[in-house]
Amino acid sequence: MFHVSSGTRPEEEQDVEIVSSQLALEMSQTPEVQELAQQMIDDHTMAGRK
């Protein structure tokens, strides 16, 4: 997972989590990893809307 340095905006941190999870979803062939990646995308997308 990417480490976001302190001082970044929460929106930027959400973006990094979403992009890295999308990459995991696309690259993985393991159903458990794909499920977790999709859950991360969903969670961070919803958090960004609040």
C-alpha positions in Angstrom: 0.0 0.0 0.0 1.2 3.5 -0.7 2.1 5.7 2.2 0.8 9.2 2.0 2.9 11.8 3.8 1.3 13.8 6.5 0.1 17.2 5.5 -1.9 15.9 2.6 -5.6 16.7 2.4 -8.0 13.9 3.3 -9.4 14.0 -0.2 -5.9 13.2 -1.6 -5.5 10.3 0.8 -8.9 9.0 -0.4 -7.8 9.3 -4.0 -4.6 7.3 -3.3 -6.6 4.5 -1.6 -9.1 4.3 -4.4 -6.5 4.3 -7.2 -4.3 1.6 -5.4 -7.4 -0.5 -4.8 -8.5 -0.2 -8.4 -5.0 -1.4 -9.4 -5.3 -4.4 -7.0 -8.8 -5.2 -8.4 -7.5 -5.1 -12.0 -4.3 -7.0 -11.4 -5.3 -9.7 -8.9 -6.7 -13.1 -9.8 -7.4 -13.9 -6.2 -11.1 -13.6 -5.4 -10.4 -12.5 -1.8 -8.1 -9.7 -2.9 -10.6 -8.6 -5.5 -13.4 -8.5 -2.9 -11.2 -6.5 -0.4 -10.1 -4.1 -3.2 -13.8 -3.5 -4.2 -14.8 -3.0 -0.6 -11.9 -0.4 -0.2 -13.1 1.4 -3.3 -16.7 1.5 -2.1 -15.7 2.6 1.4 -13.3 5.3 0.3 -15.7 6.6 -2.4 -18.5 6.9 0.2 -16.1 8.6 2.7 -15.2 11.1 0.0 -18.8 12.1 -0.4 -19.3 12.9 3.3 
